[in-house]
Amino acid sequence: MDVRIKFGILFFMVTSSFILLQNCISKSVEVDSYSSDIITAWNEKIMKLALAEDGLLTLKGVRAEAMMHVAMHDALNAIKPLYS
């Protein structure tokens, strides 16, 4: 491989890594300014999905709901860490 191509790839990787790291810098978030409507909407969607899948007759829909609730907890805890 040509040295110029290797340098170009290396330059691109370093530049894109720098840009990604700059976007990952922690920003302050005012948690009190958000409402719980998004959690209610997620809950409604997963309930509709679970009912459409099997009518909650098997554990497939219940399992999907449980995984979604764990994901919602993790997402909210990432915004304002209360639990480790």
Phi, psi and omega per residue, in radians:
M1 nan 2.454 -3.111
D2 -1.150 2.547 -3.126
V3 -1.100 -0.644 3.132
R4 -1.134 -0.650 3.120
I5 -1.184 -0.759 3.104
K6 -1.066 -0.745 3.119
F7 -1.127 -0.709 3.125
G8 -1.095 -0.742 3.119
I9 -1.143 -0.773 3.119
L10 -1.085 -0.766 3.119
F11 -1.070 -0.758 3.132
F12 -1.099 -0.761 -3.116
M13 -1.142 -0.750 3.142
V14 -1.168 -0.757 -3.136
T15 -1.114 -0.809 -3.117
S16 -1.186 -0.604 3.080
S17 -1.127 -0.726 3.115
F18 -1.088 -0.763 3.131
I19 -1.110 -0.759 3.122
L20 -1.102 -0.725 3.134
L21 -1.153 -0.636 3.101
Q22 -1.117 -0.603 3.131
N23 -1.346 -0.266 -3.117
C24 -1.627 0.002 3.133
I25 -1.103 2.388 -3.088
S26 -1.102 2.312 3.093
K27 -2.032 2.534 3.134
S28 -1.316 2.411 -3.126
V29 -2.147 2.267 3.090
E30 -1.548 1.775 -3.014
V31 -1.231 -0.531 -3.076
D32 -1.185 -0.237 -3.085
S33 -1.540 0.015 -3.131
Y34 -1.798 2.632 3.081
S35 -1.818 2.952 -3.121
S36 -1.560 0.197 -3.108
D37 -1.082 -0.590 -3.116
I38 -1.183 -0.647 3.108
I39 -1.162 -0.730 3.103
T40 -1.103 -0.696 3.129
A41 -1.149 -0.756 3.095
W42 -1.062 -0.734 -3.129
N43 -1.098 -0.735 3.110
E44 -1.120 -0.722 -3.129
K45 -1.142 -0.772 -3.124
I46 -1.205 -0.579 3.101
M47 -1.167 -0.744 3.087
K48 -1.085 -0.723 3.129
L49 -1.113 -0.780 -3.124
A50 -1.154 -0.696 3.108
L51 -1.181 -0.662 3.140
A52 -1.241 -0.545 -3.093
E53 -1.194 -0.944 -3.068
D54 -2.569 0.186 -3.138
G55 1.131 0.394 -3.113
L56 1.040 0.464 3.110
L57 -1.482 -0.450 3.067
T58 -2.026 3.111 -3.117
L59 -1.437 -0.030 -3.108
K60 -1.113 -0.846 3.133
G61 -1.200 -0.685 3.120
V62 -1.133 -0.697 3.112
R63 -1.112 -0.733 3.114
A64 -1.083 -0.719 3.105
E65 -1.113 -0.745 -3.136
A66 -1.096 -0.751 3.123
M67 -1.131 -0.650 3.133
M68 -1.177 -0.688 3.126
H69 -1.181 -0.623 3.055
V70 -1.135 -0.717 3.121
A71 -1.137 -0.697 3.107
M72 -1.121 -0.726 3.107
H73 -1.069 -0.795 -3.139
D74 -1.103 -0.684 -3.139
A75 -1.154 -0.785 3.140
L76 -1.198 -0.656 3.127
N77 -1.209 -0.422 3.068
A78 -1.262 -0.530 3.126
I79 -1.317 -0.859 3.108
K80 -2.328 1.683 -3.084
P81 -1.122 2.022 3.051
L82 -2.043 -0.453 -3.080
Y83 -2.175 2.514 3.132
S84 -1.703 nan nan
